[in-house]
């Protein structure tokens, strides 16, 4: 059997279902990744920086994400592979750069569901009085099970859940418009910190520490390109999907950041575990507050569900290329990456048993910021090294735009250290272990020598399967 046949046999067992998602489903996926961040977590940035300081921090992070999304839109159209950031970085920086980028994204995507399921457990306890490992295990099992039914089915379920969460945010915004008062935005007294004022009660140091919370309003939207191999028309649908998701998330971010503090006061929102609910109670909407409390669980589930999708596609791509054990990229009869769904799910469940949701979330943010810097750098290098690469979509501003994303991602990384050095150091430890695995072992097990060769093999296998009588 020749190498070509070996390649065909190998890749035939590692195929995702193409044509499962148009741009609207992809935009929904992007919103679903992030939507839980509108319900809670971001607001603790107000406690670090005051309302004005947090607006600056969130504005900078919104700019970083928007610049990154525009850069990813170009790369995803030019390189429509399931690995997302890993695939772009491998093309730009070779196997080592590709793996390290994929590793950083994997740390983010494997840890984020573990943090979210802890928050889901707290919400279930509030509603039903039960919590703990059994709840965590149930949610992992049910939603991994839905993903195993196939991508198209899973994405449609995700859209419904996300729709409920979006309804809760829009209903809250409409209810709070009538009681908005700008005076409540500045009810935190200035401290004696450097640069402190009514607008920046904790000074400029507060803005720095609030950067990770500004990220929480957009964290994981970069995962849309992970669905590239399941898109109907990747070159068109992925850029539309990720840009559409980002624009929608900018709107919801403005609504919650401005209206909640304007209704209940910056001090109260900065200390709230359920800011939408508390703002509605302060505005005398108890019935809607109860409904939003229930739908807040839908927001958490939407992000939990969609990030499981994201990590499975990343693990699938890294495994298919030989960076991770090859068994992890085997797909089922329904073209679902079975082991890429199950194994990281078991890891996430074990991590969730620590109960330290805030620490786990901080570690996920560290992984995210490292990956953002590497993905932005990939865009710059591809523009310089591969000017001939077909680019159906081109980033407005070119490398200036990705340069903004690169600089702000490094600033955001320093902000995580300012807020939680423990999360920073633990994540670097995980990153070092993962890097050692590559340099000591898996660099010798890669399926293809170059990114172009890998993508060509995948394309050839897809064409062969489409031409097969069995299809």
N, C-alpha and C positions, 0 to 999 in steps of 0.2 A: 504494500500500500504506500503510495507516494505522499509527500508532505502536503500537497494540495488536498488529497482525500482526507488526510488526518485533520487538516484545518477545517474542512467541511463537516466532518463527523463531530469534531469538538464543538464548533460553533452552532451546529444544528440543535444541540442539547441546551443551548444558552441563548435563546431568542425571546425577546419581548414581543407583545402583541402590537403591531404597528397600526396606526389609524384609529387608536382608541380615543384620542383627544384633539379637539379643535382649539382655537385660541381662547374661546370663552371658558372652556373647562380648565385650560391652563391658567387663565387669570384667576378663576375660582380657586385653583390649587394654591396660587401665590397668596391670595387673601386668607385662605384657610391656614396656611403655615403660620401666619402672623396674628390672626384675629384675637387670640386669647390675650395678647399683650395689651389690647385696648381695655380689657376688663380689670386688670390689676397688675401691679409690679412697677409700671412706669411712674406711678404717682409718688413712689418713695423718693424719686429724684427731686420733688418739690421740698421734701424734708431736708435734703442735702443742700439745695441751692436757692430755695424760695421760688415763687412762681416765675419771676422774671429770669432768674438764673437758669431755671429748668427750660424755659422757652429758648434761651440761647443754646443750651446743650442739645435739646431736641432738634432745633433748627440745623445745627451743625451735623448731627447724625442723619437727619433727613436729607441734607445735601450730599453726605457721603454715600448713602444708599442710592439716591437718585443717580449720582455719577457712576456708581458701580453697576446699577441696573442697565444704564445705557451702554456701558462697556460690555456687559454680559450679553446684551441683546445682539451686538455685532458678532461676538465670538460664537454664540449659540447658533446663529444663522450660518456661519462659515464652517462650524465643526459640530454638527448635530448628533452628538453621542450621549449615551445615558450617564456618563461620568461627570457631566457638568464642568465645574471648576477644575477637576482632575484632568479631564480631557484637554481643556484649553492649556493648562500648565504643562502637560506632557508635550504638546505641540510646540510650546514656546521654550521650555527649559529642560526637555529631555526626561528620561524615566525618573531620576531622583526628584526633580522639581515637581513632576506630576504626582508622584507618590506623596511627597510632603504636603502638597496642597490638598490632595484627597484625604490625607490623614487628619489635617486640621478640620476639614469639613466633617469628617466622620466623628471626631471628638464632639463637635457641636451637635450633630444629629443623633448620636447615640445617647448623649447625656440629657439633651433637652426633654425628650419624652419621659425620662426618669424623674426630672423635676416636675414636669407638668402632671404626671400621674399622682404625685404627692399632693399637689394642689387640688386635683380632682377628688382625691380621697377626703380632703378637708371639706370640699363642697358637698360631697355625698353625706358626710357626717352631719353637716348643718341641716341637710334636708331629711335624712333617714336615720341618723343616729348611729351609723356603722362606718368603720374605717379600718385601715391596717393592711397587712400583706394580702389578705384574701381579696380585698377590693382592688388593689394594684394588679394582682394576678388575673382577676376577672376582666379588667379593662384591656390588659395586654392580649389576653387570649381571644376575646371577642373581636377586637379590631384587627389583629393579625389574621384571624380567620376570615374576616370580610375581604381583606387584601388578597388572600389566597384564592378567592373566587374569580379574580381577574381584574385588570386595571380599569377597564371601562366601567364595570359595576362599582368598583371602589370609589372612583372619582365622582360618580353620580351621587353616591351616598354622602360623600364629603361635601358636595355642593349643597345638599339639603341641610346638613348640619350647620354649615357656614352661613346659609341664608337665615337661619334662626338667630344666630349670633349677631349678624348685621342688622336684623330687624330690631333686636334689643338696643343696639347703639343708636340707631336712627330714632326709635321711639323715645329714648331717654333725651336725645338732643331736642326733639320737638317739645317735650314737656318742660325743659329747662330754659328755653328761650325767653319765656315770659318773666322769669325771676332773676335773670342775669343782672349782676351789679359789679361794675369794674372795681369798686372799692374793696370788694371781697378778695380780689386777686392779690392784694398787697397787705394782708392782715398779719403777716409775720414780721415781728419787730427786728430792725437791723441789729446785728452783733457788732463787736469791735474788730472783726476780721478785716484784712486789707481789702480796700475797694468796696466795703459794705455800704449799702444804701437801701432805701425803701424798695427799689427794684431788685437789688442784689443783696438781700439781708445777710447772706453768708459769704459775701465777697466773691472774688474770682476763683478761689480754691473750691468753693461750692460748685461752681460750674464744671470744673474739672472732675470732681467726684460724681457729678450727676450724669456724665456722658454714658455710662453703661445703662442707665435707666432710660435715656433717650433712645438707645438702640433697641430697647424692648418693644418700642412701637413699630419696628420694622424687621426685627430679627427673623431670619430664615426665608425672606422673600427671594433671596438669591437661589433658592432650591428649584425654581421653575425649570431651568434647563436640564435638570435630572430626568425630566419626562420627555426629552427630545426624541428618543427612539420610539416613543408611543404616540407622537403627534401625527396628525394627518399630513401636514405640510410643515416640517420643522423650520425651514428657512423663513417662512412667513409667520407661522403660528406662535413660535416660541418668543420672538421679539415682541409681537403684539400682546401676548399673554403676560409677560413679565412687566412690560411698561404699563399696561392697563392695570395690573394688580398694584403696582407702586403708586400710580396716580390715585387710585381709590383709597389706598391706605394713608396717603397724605391727607385726604379729606377727613377720614375718620379720626386721625391723630389730632387735627386741628379742633374737631368737634369736642373730643373728650378733654383735651388739655385746657381749652378755654372755658367751655360751658360748665364743667364740673366745679372748678375752683370758683367761678363766678356765681355759682348757685349756693355752694356750701361753705366757701372760704378756703383759701390756700392751705391754711394750717390744718383744717379738718381733713381735707383730701390727702395731704401729704402723710397723714398718719393712718389712713383708712385701709383696711384689708379688702374692702369691697366698695371702691369709690363710686361706681355708678349707683349702687343701691343706697349708699349714704347720701349722695347728692339728691336723689329722688325723695328720700325721707325728709331731708332738710327743706325741700320745695313742697312738702305736703302732698306727695303722691304715693301713699303707702301700698295701694293695690298694684300699681305699675312697678314699684320697688320689689314686691314679692315675685312678680312675673320675671323681671330682669334678673333677679337672684337665681331663678331656675334656668333662664336662658344663658346666664353666665357660665353654667356648667356646659352648655352646648358649645360656647366659645372655647373652653378648655379642651373639650373632646375634639373639636375641629382641628386645633393645632396638634394635639396628640396623634390623631388619626393621620393627618397629612405628613407630619414629620416621620412617622413610621414608613410611609410611602417613600419619602426622600432618602432615608438611610438605606432602605432595601435596594434602591436603584444605584446608589453609590457603591455599596458593598458588591452588588452584582457586577458593576463595571470594573472595579478594582480586582475582583476575583477572576473575571473572564480574561483580564490582561495578565494574570499571574502574580500580581502584587500580594494578594491574599490567597489562602488555600482555594484551589480551583473548584472544589465541591460546592462552595458557597454560591457559585453562579449557575448551578443547574436550575433549569426552569421546569415547571409542571406542564401537564397537558393543556392547562388553561393559560400557559405562557406567563405564569407568576413565578418570581424567583424565590422558591420555597425556603431554602436555607438562609438566604440573605434577609428574609423577613424574620425567621425564627431565632437565629443565633444572636443577633444584636438585641432582639427583644428579651431573651433570657438574661443577657448582660445588663440591660436597662432595668429589668425587674430586680435583679440582685443589688444594683446600685440604689434603687429606690428604697430598699429596706433600711438604709441609713437614716431616712426621714429628714435629711438636711436639704430641703428643696432649694433654699437660697444659695447654699454653697455650690450645689450641683449646677444651678443656673449660672452662677458666676463663672464656673469652669467652662460651660458651654459658650459663654460670651467670649472668653479668651480664645477658644478654638476658632470662633467665628472671625474675630478681628485678625488673627494670623492668616486665615484663609482669604480674607478680603484683600489684605496687602499683597498676597501672592497672586490672586486673580487679577488685581489691577496691574501689577507688574507684568503679568502674562499678556494683557492687552497691549501694553507699551512695547514689549519685545516682539509680539507678532506684527505690529505695525512696522517696526524697524527691520526685522529679519525676514518677514514673509509678505512684502508689499504686493506680490502677485496673487495671494490667496483670494479666491472668490468671496466677496462680502456682499450678500444680498441686502443686508442692512448695514449702514455705517454710522458709528457713534458720532453725534454732533459734537464738535470741538475736538475730536480725535484724542490724541495722547494727553492733551491738556485736561480733558474730562477725567480720564483714568488716572492722571497725576493727582488731581484733587482727591479722588477716592483713595489713592495710595497714602497720601499724607494724612488725611483725616482718619484712616484706619489705624495708623500708627499712634496718632494722638488718642484715639479711643482705647487702644491697648494700654497705654500708660494710665488712662483713667480707671481701668479695671484694677490695676495695681494700686492706685490711690485709694480705691474703695475697699478692696479685699485682697491683700497680698497672699493670703492662704490659697484662694482659688487660683491666683496667678501661678504660684509655685507648683501646686498639685497638677495643674494642666501641663505645665512645662515638663514635669516628670512623666506624665502619660505620653507626651509628644516624644520625649527621649527614648522611651521603651519602644514605641512604634517605629521610630527612625532606626533603632538598632536592629529590629526585625528585618527591615529592608536591606540595610547595608551588610548585615551578616548572613542573610539567607535569601530573601525573595528576589533580590536583583538578579540572581542566577536562574530564576524559574519563569521569567517573562515569556509570554507567548509570541510576541513580536519584538523585533529589535528597535523599531521606530514607531512613532505615533501614526505616520502615514501608512505603514505596513499593517498596523492593527486595524485602522479604519477601513482599509481596502479589504482585509479578510472578512470583516463584519459585513460590508456591503456585498461582497461576492456570495457569502452564505445566505444573505437575505434574498438575493436575486435567484439563487438556486432553489430555495424553498418556495418562492412564489411561482417558479416555473414547474415545480414538482406536481405530478398528477394528483397526489394526495391532498393538495391544497385547492 
